[in-house]
Amino acid sequence: MISNKKKLINLMFFIECCKDMKNFNSMFAIISGLDHKTVQRLQATWERVPDKYKKLFEVSSIVNYLIEF
């Protein structure tokens, strides 16, 4: 069975691929899903995610917030 950490890392990798291909709609759709409060409560899982992917998510969330205005 795949752990939550591995699933989250795979999603972060996919976000990075979407960004590289300039597929921003898909990228922000995935980020929006990861930003849901039920996913954010998985504190132990988020702590195990490498910093490289955490930074991508944080920067993308800020960009997503700014684009809405």
C-alpha positions in Angstrom: 0.0 0.0 0.0 1.3 3.5 -0.9 1.8 5.8 2.1 0.2 9.3 2.3 3.7 10.8 2.0 4.4 9.0 -1.3 1.0 10.1 -2.7 1.6 13.7 -1.7 5.1 13.6 -3.2 3.7 12.2 -6.5 1.1 15.0 -6.6 3.8 17.6 -5.9 5.9 16.1 -8.8 2.9 16.3 -11.0 2.4 20.0 -10.0 6.0 20.6 -11.0 5.5 18.9 -14.4 2.3 21.0 -15.0 4.3 24.1 -14.2 7.1 23.2 -16.6 4.5 22.5 -19.4 2.8 25.8 -18.6 -0.4 23.9 -17.8 -1.5 26.3 -15.1 -5.2 25.3 -15.0 -4.3 21.7 -13.9 -1.5 22.9 -11.6 -3.9 25.3 -9.7 -6.6 22.6 -9.6 -4.3 20.2 -7.9 -3.0 22.9 -5.5 -6.6 23.9 -4.7 -7.3 20.3 -3.7 -4.2 20.1 -1.6 -5.2 23.3 0.1 -8.4 21.8 1.4 -8.5 21.8 5.2 -8.9 18.0 5.4 -5.6 17.6 3.5 -3.9 20.3 5.5 -4.7 18.5 8.8 -2.4 15.7 7.8 0.4 17.4 9.7 2.5 14.2 10.1 2.4 13.6 6.3 3.3 17.2 5.5 6.3 17.0 7.8 7.7 14.1 5.8 7.5 15.8 2.4 10.8 17.1 1.2 11.3 20.9 1.4 11.7 21.1 -2.4 8.0 20.2 -2.8 6.8 22.2 0.2 8.3 25.4 -1.3 6.7 24.7 -4.7 3.3 24.4 -3.0 3.7 27.5 -0.9 4.9 29.7 -3.8 2.1 28.3 -6.0 -0.5 29.1 -3.3 0.7 32.7 -3.1 0.5 33.0 -6.9 -2.9 31.4 -7.0 -4.1 33.9 -4.4 -2.7 36.9 -6.3 -4.2 35.7 -9.6 -7.7 35.7 -8.2 -7.6 39.5 -7.8 
